[in-house]
Amino acid sequence: MTKTATFHDLSGQSVYITGGGNGIGAALTDGFMGQGANVAFIGRSDASKFVAEMEMKHGRAPLFLQGDITDTELLQKTMRQASKVHGPITVLVNNAANDDRHELDKVTTDYWDWMQAINLKSYFFSCQEAARQMQTAGFGSIINFSSISYMMGGAGYTAYTTANGGITAMSRSLARELGPDKIRVNALAPGWVLTPKQMDKWATPDALAAHLEKQCLKEYLDPQDIVDAVLFLASKTSRMMTGQCVVVDGGTVVTG
């Protein structure tokens, strides 16, 4: 993590990140810890090695709570566990997602339900638990990861893009509902961030070149580009921003 700005009010904050042990999520954990925040994260795979790396780097370890975000009861339980260690959650980052590719004709009801459970249902119920804790704290910031995929009308993963559109709509409604409690809710829509997973599965030379042609800025997105935007949305620097969908994509789509 390269610190490009310091958000002093994030120091000591209780932060919970879904999927915070790998990919963009790991960069988020690193970024928040670099700001002095107390980070807890959930992930399915063992993250002991990553936790040890963070402890070596920052002098303290993030709280890793192993589990599957599609298990709603477990998800909310881990959030309550985090609050016992770090105090009520004041920043929630819903980052975990699965952009598995699929053809329309091959989607079953079980597959559809599984994709929505990961990419939308878990977001709603983590927001539900976070809101309870933020109401106790008296403030909070929720950042829900959406994607430009649904804005572009991306084909080949309709269950995923459907969830992305739902995340943005949900964030706007929750912003209205939770605003009186000084809880801000924003969506963040990244472009194509070149994580190891993306490079391994879909980032062929031709695909990369075609996507870069669509961007105004002719540079590939790095996880740090997303971390910086999330830190801003979590901080009181953005205290009057809520109900928004912030796009970080190098200028691929145009909003407004």
LOVO-912112 format. One record per atom (N, C-alpha, C): residue in three letters; x, y, z. Coordinates in steps of 0.1 Angstrom, whole numbers, padded with zeros to 4 digits, always signed. Example, Ala and Ser with C-alpha at 12.3 -4.5 7.8 and 13.67 -1.06 7.14 Angstrom:
BEGIN
ala+0132-0057+0078/ala+0123-0045+0078/ala+0132-0033+0078/ser+0128-0022+0071/ser+0137-0011+0071/ser+0129+0000+0079/
//
This chain:
BEGIN
met+0008-0012+0000/met+0000+0000+0000/met+0009+0012+0000/thr+0006+0021-0009/thr+0013+0034-0010/thr+0004+0045-0005/lys+0008+0051+0006/lys-0001+0061+0012/lys+0000+0074+0004/thr-0011+0077-0003/thr-0012+0090-0011/thr-0018+0101-0004/ala-0025+0098+0007/ala-0031+0109+0015/ala-0033+0103+0029/thr-0034+0112+0039/thr-0036+0108+0053/thr-0050+0113+0057/phe-0059+0104+0061/phe-0072+0108+0066/phe-0072+0106+0082/his-0069+0117+0089/his-0066+0116+0103/his-0078+0110+0111/asp-0090+0112+0107/asp-0101+0108+0114/asp-0103+0092+0113/leu-0096+0086+0104/leu-0098+0071+0103/leu-0090+0064+0114/ser-0080+0071+0120/ser-0072+0065+0130/ser-0081+0060+0142/gly-0080+0048+0146/gly-0088+0042+0157/gly-0102+0038+0153/gln-0106+0040+0140/gln-0120+0036+0136/gln-0121+0021+0135/ser-0133+0016+0138/ser-0135+0001+0137/ser-0141-0001+0123/val-0132-0008+0115/val-0135-0011+0101/val-0138-0026+0099/tyr-0148-0029+0091/tyr-0151-0043+0087/tyr-0151-0044+0072/ile-0144-0054+0067/ile-0143-0055+0052/ile-0146-0070+0049/thr-0155-0071+0039/thr-0158-0085+0034/thr-0148-0088+0023/gly-0142-0100+0024/gly-0132-0104+0014/gly-0119-0096+0016/gly-0115-0093+0028/gly-0104-0084+0030/gly-0091-0091+0031/gly-0090-0104+0026/gly-0077-0111+0027/gly-0070-0113+0014/asn-0076-0109+0003/asn-0070-0111-0010/asn-0075-0101-0020/gly-0068-0100-0031/gly-0071-0091-0042/gly-0073-0076-0037/ile-0083-0070-0042/ile-0086-0056-0038/ile-0088-0055-0023/gly-0095-0065-0018/gly-0098-0066-0003/gly-0086-0065+0005/ala-0075-0072+0001/ala-0063-0072+0009/ala-0056-0058+0008/ala-0057-0052-0003/ala-0052-0038-0005/ala-0060-0028+0004/leu-0073-0031+0006/leu-0081-0023+0014/leu-0077-0024+0029/thr-0075-0037+0033/thr-0071-0039+0047/thr-0058-0032+0050/asp-0048-0034+0041/asp-0035-0027+0042/asp-0037-0012+0043/gly-0046-0007+0034/gly-0048+0008+0033/gly-0054+0014+0046/phe-0064+0007+0051/phe-0070+0012+0063/phe-0061+0011+0075/met-0053+0000+0076/met-0043-0002+0087/met-0033+0009+0086/gly-0029+0013+0074/gly-0019+0023+0072/gly-0024+0037+0077/gln-0037+0038+0078/gln-0043+0051+0083/gln-0045+0050+0098/gly-0042+0038+0104/gly-0043+0037+0119/gly-0057+0031+0123/ala-0064+0026+0113/ala-0077+0020+0117/ala-0076+0006+0122/asn-0086+0001+0130/asn-0086-0012+0134/asn-0095-0020+0125/val-0089-0030+0118/val-0096-0037+0107/val-0099-0051+0111/ala-0112-0055+0108/ala-0116-0069+0109/ala-0121-0073+0095/phe-0118-0085+0091/phe-0123-0089+0078/phe-0127-0104+0078/ile-0137-0107+0069/ile-0141-0120+0067/ile-0137-0126+0054/gly-0134-0139+0053/gly-0130-0145+0041/gly-0131-0160+0042/arg-0133-0167+0031/arg-0135-0182+0032/arg-0122-0189+0034/ser-0112-0184+0027/ser-0099-0191+0027/ser-0090-0187+0039/asp-0082-0195+0044/asp-0073-0192+0055/asp-0064-0180+0051/ala-0064-0170+0060/ala-0056-0158+0057/ala-0045-0156+0067/ser-0040-0166+0073/ser-0030-0165+0084/ser-0018-0159+0079/lys-0013-0162+0067/lys-0001-0157+0061/lys-0002-0142+0059/phe-0014-0138+0053/phe-0016-0123+0051/phe-0017-0116+0064/val-0023-0121+0074/val-0024-0115+0087/val-0010-0113+0093/ala-0002-0123+0092/ala+0012-0122+0097/ala+0020-0111+0089/glu+0017-0110+0076/glu+0024-0099+0069/glu+0019-0085+0073/met+0007-0084+0076/met+0001-0071+0081/met+0007-0068+0094/glu+0008-0078+0103/glu+0013-0075+0116/glu+0028-0071+0116/met+0035-0077+0107/met+0049-0074+0105/met+0050-0059+0099/lys+0042-0055+0091/lys+0042-0042+0084/lys+0037-0031+0093/his+0026-0034+0100/his+0020-0023+0108/his+0022-0024+0123/gly+0028-0034+0128/gly+0030-0036+0142/gly+0018-0041+0149/arg+0007-0044+0142/arg-0005-0050+0148/arg-0012-0058+0138/ala-0020-0067+0142/ala-0027-0076+0132/ala-0041-0072+0130/pro-0046-0074+0118/pro-0061-0073+0115/pro-0067-0085+0122/leu-0080-0084+0124/leu-0088-0095+0130/leu-0094-0103+0118/phe-0089-0115+0117/phe-0095-0124+0106/phe-0105-0133+0111/leu-0117-0132+0105/leu-0128-0141+0109/leu-0132-0149+0097/gln-0129-0162+0098/gln-0131-0171+0086/gln-0146-0174+0085/gly-0151-0174+0072/gly-0165-0177+0070/gly-0169-0174+0056/asp-0181-0178+0053/asp-0187-0176+0040/asp-0198-0165+0041/ile-0197-0155+0033/ile-0206-0144+0034/ile-0220-0148+0031/thr-0222-0159+0024/thr-0236-0163+0020/thr-0243-0169+0032/asp-0236-0172+0043/asp-0242-0176+0056/asp-0245-0164+0064/thr-0257-0159+0062/thr-0261-0146+0068/thr-0260-0146+0083/glu-0264-0157+0090/glu-0262-0157+0105/glu-0248-0156+0109/leu-0239-0164+0102/leu-0225-0163+0105/leu-0219-0150+0102/leu-0223-0144+0090/leu-0218-0131+0086/leu-0220-0120+0097/gln-0233-0120+0102/gln-0236-0110+0112/gln-0230-0113+0125/lys-0228-0126+0128/lys-0221-0130+0140/lys-0206-0125+0140/thr-0200-0126+0129/thr-0186-0121+0128/thr-0185-0106+0130/met-0195-0099+0125/met-0195-0085+0127/met-0197-0081+0141/arg-0205-0089+0149/arg-0206-0086+0163/arg-0193-0090+0170/gln-0187-0100+0166/gln-0174-0104+0172/gln-0164-0092+0170/ala-0164-0087+0158/ala-0155-0075+0155/ala-0157-0064+0164/ser-0170-0061+0167/ser-0174-0050+0176/ser-0169-0052+0190/lys-0168-0065+0194/lys-0164-0068+0208/lys-0149-0065+0209/val-0142-0066+0198/val-0127-0064+0198/val-0124-0050+0196/his-0130-0044+0186/his-0126-0030+0181/his-0136-0019+0185/gly-0148-0023+0191/gly-0158-0013+0193/gly-0168-0014+0181/pro-0180-0007+0182/pro-0190-0007+0172/pro-0183-0004+0158/ile-0187-0011+0148/ile-0182-0009+0135/ile-0187+0005+0130/thr-0177+0013+0126/thr-0181+0027+0121/thr-0178+0028+0105/val-0171+0018+0100/val-0169+0018+0085/val-0171+0003+0081/leu-0180+0002+0071/leu-0182-0011+0065/leu-0179-0010+0050/val-0171-0020+0046/val-0168-0020+0031/val-0172-0034+0026/asn-0183-0034+0018/asn-0187-0046+0012/asn-0180-0048-0001/asn-0169-0056-0001/asn-0160-0057-0012/asn-0161-0071-0019/ala-0164-0081-0011/ala-0164-0095-0016/ala-0175-0096-0027/ala-0171-0103-0038/ala-0180-0105-0049/ala-0175-0117-0058/asn-0183-0121-0067/asn-0179-0132-0076/asn-0185-0128-0090/asp-0176-0125-0099/asp-0180-0121-0113/asp-0178-0133-0122/asp-0182-0145-0118/asp-0182-0157-0126/asp-0190-0155-0139/arg-0184-0159-0150/arg-0190-0158-0163/arg-0200-0169-0165/his-0211-0166-0173/his-0221-0176-0175/his-0230-0172-0187/glu-0235-0183-0194/glu-0244-0181-0205/glu-0259-0181-0200/leu-0267-0173-0206/leu-0281-0172-0203/leu-0288-0186-0202/asp-0286-0194-0212/asp-0293-0207-0213/asp-0288-0217-0203/lys-0277-0215-0197/lys-0271-0225-0188/lys-0273-0221-0173/val-0280-0210-0170/val-0282-0205-0157/val-0294-0213-0151/thr-0291-0220-0139/thr-0301-0227-0132/thr-0306-0218-0121/thr-0318-0222-0115/thr-0323-0214-0103/thr-0313-0215-0091/asp-0306-0226-0089/asp-0297-0227-0079/asp-0285-0218-0081/tyr-0280-0218-0093/tyr-0268-0209-0097/tyr-0272-0195-0095/trp-0284-0191-0100/trp-0289-0177-0098/trp-0289-0173-0083/asp-0295-0182-0075/asp-0297-0179-0061/asp-0283-0177-0054/trp-0273-0186-0058/trp-0260-0185-0053/trp-0253-0172-0057/met-0254-0168-0069/met-0248-0155-0073/met-0254-0143-0066/gln-0267-0144-0064/gln-0274-0132-0057/gln-0270-0133-0042/ala-0268-0145-0037/ala-0265-0146-0023/ala-0251-0140-0020/ile-0242-0142-0029/ile-0228-0136-0028/ile-0228-0121-0031/asn-0234-0117-0042/asn-0233-0104-0048/asn-0243-0094-0044/leu-0254-0098-0037/leu-0264-0088-0033/leu-0269-0090-0019/lys-0274-0103-0017/lys-0280-0106-0003/lys-0270-0103+0008/ser-0258-0107+0007/ser-0248-0105+0017/ser-0246-0090+0020/tyr-0247-0082+0009/tyr-0245-0068+0011/tyr-0256-0062+0019/phe-0268-0066+0016/phe-0279-0061+0024/phe-0278-0064+0039/phe-0275-0077+0042/phe-0276-0081+0056/phe-0263-0076+0064/ser-0252-0074+0057/ser-0241-0068+0064/ser-0244-0053+0067/cys-0251-0047+0057/cys-0256-0033+0060/cys-0265-0032+0072/gln-0274-0042+0073/gln-0284-0043+0084/gln-0276-0043+0097/glu-0267-0052+0098/glu-0259-0053+0111/glu-0251-0041+0114/ala-0244-0036+0103/ala-0236-0024+0105/ala-0244-0012+0109/ala-0256-0011+0104/ala-0264+0001+0107/ala-0268+0001+0122/arg-0270-0011+0128/arg-0273-0012+0142/arg-0261-0007+0150/gln-0250-0012+0146/gln-0238-0008+0154/gln-0234+0007+0152/met-0236+0012+0140/met-0234+0026+0137/met-0244+0035+0144/gln-0256+0031+0146/gln-0266+0038+0154/gln-0261+0039+0168/thr-0255+0029+0173/thr-0249+0029+0187/thr-0238+0039+0188/ala-0229+0039+0177/ala-0217+0048+0177/ala-0221+0062+0174/gly-0232+0064+0168/gly-0237+0078+0165/gly-0233+0083+0151/phe-0226+0074+0143/phe-0222+0078+0129/phe-0217+0066+0122/gly-0215+0067+0109/gly-0208+0056+0102/gly-0208+0059+0087/ser-0200+0051+0080/ser-0199+0052+0066/ser-0199+0037+0060/ile-0208+0035+0051/ile-0209+0022+0044/ile-0205+0024+0029/ile-0196+0016+0024/ile-0192+0016+0010/ile-0195+0003+0004/asn-0204+0003-0005/asn-0208-0010-0012/asn-0202-0010-0026/phe-0194-0021-0029/phe-0188-0022-0042/phe-0198-0026-0052/ser-0200-0018-0062/ser-0208-0022-0074/ser-0198-0024-0085/ser-0201-0021-0097/ser-0192-0023-0109/ser-0197-0015-0121/ile-0188-0011-0129/ile-0192-0005-0142/ile-0198-0015-0151/ser-0197-0028-0148/ser-0202-0038-0157/ser-0216-0036-0161/tyr-0225-0033-0151/tyr-0239-0031-0154/tyr-0242-0018-0162/met-0233-0008-0159/met-0235+0004-0167/met-0232+0003-0181/met-0222-0006-0184/met-0218-0009-0198/met-0227-0019-0205/gly-0236-0025-0197/gly-0244-0036-0203/gly-0236-0047-0207/gly-0227-0051-0198/gly-0217-0062-0201/gly-0225-0075-0202/ala-0221-0082-0213/ala-0227-0095-0216/ala-0219-0107-0210/gly-0225-0118-0208/gly-0218-0130-0204/gly-0217-0132-0189/tyr-0224-0123-0181/tyr-0224-0125-0166/tyr-0236-0117-0161/thr-0248-0120-0166/thr-0260-0112-0163/thr-0264-0113-0148/ala-0262-0125-0142/ala-0265-0126-0128/ala-0257-0116-0120/tyr-0244-0114-0124/tyr-0235-0105-0117/tyr-0239-0091-0119/thr-0242-0087-0132/thr-0245-0073-0135/thr-0258-0069-0128/thr-0268-0079-0128/thr-0280-0076-0121/thr-0278-0072-0107/ala-0270-0080-0100/ala-0267-0077-0086/ala-0260-0063-0085/asn-0251-0060-0094/asn-0245-0047-0093/asn-0255-0035-0094/gly-0264-0036-0103/gly-0275-0026-0104/gly-0283-0025-0091/gly-0285-0037-0085/gly-0292-0038-0072/gly-0285-0031-0061/ile-0271-0033-0061/ile-0263-0027-0051/ile-0264-0012-0051/thr-0263-0006-0063/thr-0264+0008-0064/thr-0278+0013-0059/ala-0288+0007-0064/ala-0302+0011-0059/ala-0304+0009-0044/met-0299-0002-0039/met-0300-0004-0024/met-0292+0007-0017/ser-0280+0010-0022/ser-0272+0021-0015/ser-0279+0034-0014/arg-0286+0037-0025/arg-0293+0050-0025/arg-0305+0050-0015/ser-0312+0039-0015/ser-0324+0038-0006/ser-0319+0038+0009/leu-0308+0031+0012/leu-0303+0030+0025/leu-0297+0044+0030/ala-0292+0051+0020/ala-0287+0065+0023/ala-0298+0074+0028/arg-0310+0072+0022/arg-0321+0080+0026/arg-0326+0076+0040/glu-0327+0063+0042/glu-0332+0057+0054/glu-0323+0060+0066/leu-0310+0059+0064/leu-0300+0060+0075/leu-0294+0074+0077/gly-0297+0083+0068/gly-0292+0096+0069/gly-0295+0103+0082/pro-0307+0102+0088/pro-0310+0108+0100/pro-0301+0103+0112/asp-0295+0092+0110/asp-0287+0086+0121/asp-0272+0089+0118/lys-0269+0099+0109/lys-0256+0103+0105/lys-0248+0091+0099/ile-0255+0082+0092/ile-0248+0071+0086/ile-0249+0074+0071/arg-0237+0074+0065/arg-0236+0076+0050/arg-0235+0063+0043/val-0241+0062+0031/val-0241+0050+0023/val-0238+0053+0009/asn-0227+0049+0004/asn-0223+0051-0010/asn-0219+0038-0017/ala-0221+0038-0030/ala-0216+0027-0038/ala-0204+0032-0045/leu-0195+0022-0048/leu-0183+0025-0056/leu-0182+0015-0067/ala-0181+0020-0079/ala-0180+0012-0091/ala-0167+0012-0097/pro-0158+0002-0095/pro-0145+0002-0101/pro-0146-0003-0116/gly-0136+0001-0124/gly-0135-0004-0137/gly-0127-0017-0136/trp-0120-0020-0147/trp-0113-0033-0147/trp-0099-0031-0140/val-0099-0036-0127/val-0087-0036-0119/val-0079-0048-0121/leu-0067-0047-0124/leu-0059-0059-0128/leu-0053-0066-0116/thr-0062-0073-0109/thr-0058-0082-0098/thr-0052-0095-0104/pro-0045-0103-0096/pro-0041-0116-0101/pro-0052-0125-0106/lys-0064-0125-0100/lys-0075-0133-0105/lys-0079-0128-0119/gln-0080-0115-0122/gln-0083-0110-0135/gln-0073-0114-0145/met-0060-0112-0141/met-0049-0115-0151/met-0049-0130-0154/asp-0053-0138-0144/asp-0053-0153-0147/asp-0064-0158-0155/lys-0076-0152-0153/lys-0088-0157-0160/lys-0092-0150-0173/trp-0092-0137-0173/trp-0098-0130-0184/trp-0090-0119-0191/ala-0079-0115-0185/ala-0071-0104-0191/ala-0062-0108-0202/thr-0067-0112-0213/thr-0059-0115-0224/thr-0053-0102-0231/pro-0043-0103-0238/pro-0037-0091-0245/pro-0048-0084-0253/asp-0056-0091-0261/asp-0066-0085-0269/asp-0077-0078-0261/ala-0081-0085-0250/ala-0091-0079-0241/ala-0087-0067-0234/leu-0074-0067-0230/leu-0068-0055-0223/leu-0067-0043-0232/ala-0063-0046-0244/ala-0061-0035-0254/ala-0075-0029-0258/ala-0085-0038-0259/ala-0098-0033-0263/ala-0104-0024-0252/his-0102-0029-0239/his-0107-0021-0228/his-0100-0008-0226/leu-0087-0008-0228/leu-0079+0004-0226/leu-0083+0015-0237/glu-0087+0010-0248/glu-0092+0019-0259/glu-0104+0027-0254/lys-0112+0021-0246/lys-0125+0027-0241/lys-0122+0037-0230/gln-0111+0036-0223/gln-0108+0045-0212/gln-0103+0059-0217/cys-0106+0070-0210/cys-0101+0083-0213/cys-0086+0083-0209/leu-0083+0078-0198/leu-0069+0077-0193/leu-0063+0064-0197/lys-0053+0064-0204/lys-0047+0052-0210/lys-0037+0045-0201/glu-0042+0042-0189/glu-0034+0035-0179/glu-0043+0024-0173/tyr-0037+0013-0170/tyr-0045+0002-0163/tyr-0048+0006-0149/leu-0059+0002-0144/leu-0063+0005-0130/leu-0055-0005-0121/asp-0051+0001-0109/asp-0044-0007-0099/asp-0052-0007-0087/pro-0051-0017-0078/pro-0059-0017-0066/pro-0058-0005-0057/gln-0046+0002-0058/gln-0044+0014-0050/gln-0054+0025-0054/asp-0057+0025-0067/asp-0067+0035-0072/asp-0080+0034-0065/ile-0084+0021-0062/ile-0097+0019-0055/ile-0095+0022-0040/val-0084+0018-0035/val-0082+0020-0020/val-0083+0035-0017/asp-0077+0043-0025/asp-0077+0058-0023/asp-0092+0063-0023/ala-0100+0059-0032/ala-0114+0063-0033/ala-0122+0059-0021/val-0119+0046-0016/val-0126+0041-0005/val-0123+0048+0008/leu-0110+0051+0010/leu-0105+0058+0022/leu-0112+0072+0022/phe-0113+0079+0011/phe-0120+0092+0010/phe-0135+0090+0014/leu-0141+0080+0009/leu-0156+0078+0012/leu-0158+0074+0027/ala-0148+0068+0033/ala-0149+0064+0047/ala-0146+0075+0056/ser-0138+0085+0052/ser-0134+0096+0060/ser-0145+0107+0060/lys-0144+0115+0071/lys-0153+0126+0072/lys-0149+0137+0062/thr-0138+0135+0054/thr-0135+0144+0043/thr-0147+0144+0033/ser-0154+0134+0032/ser-0165+0133+0023/ser-0179+0133+0031/arg-0179+0140+0042/arg-0190+0140+0052/arg-0204+0143+0046/met-0204+0151+0035/met-0217+0154+0029/met-0220+0147+0016/met-0213+0136+0014/met-0215+0127+0003/met-0222+0114+0007/thr-0234+0112+0002/thr-0241+0100+0005/thr-0251+0097-0006/gly-0255+0085-0008/gly-0264+0081-0019/gly-0258+0082-0032/gln-0245+0082-0033/gln-0239+0084-0046/gln-0233+0071-0051/cys-0230+0070-0064/cys-0223+0059-0070/cys-0210+0065-0076/val-0199+0063-0069/val-0187+0069-0074/val-0179+0059-0083/val-0176+0064-0095/val-0170+0055-0105/val-0155+0058-0106/val-0147+0047-0105/val-0133+0048-0106/val-0129+0039-0117/asp-0128+0044-0129/asp-0126+0035-0141/asp-0117+0040-0152/gly-0110+0051-0149/gly-0102+0057-0160/gly-0110+0064-0170/gly-0123+0066-0168/gly-0131+0073-0178/gly-0137+0064-0188/thr-0141+0052-0184/thr-0147+0043-0194/thr-0162+0046-0196/val-0169+0049-0185/val-0183+0052-0186/val-0185+0067-0181/val-0196+0073-0185/val-0199+0087-0181/val-0211+0087-0173/thr-0211+0093-0161/thr-0223+0093-0152/thr-0227+0108-0151/gly-0239+0109-0145/gly-0244+0123-0143/gly-0255+0126-0152/
//
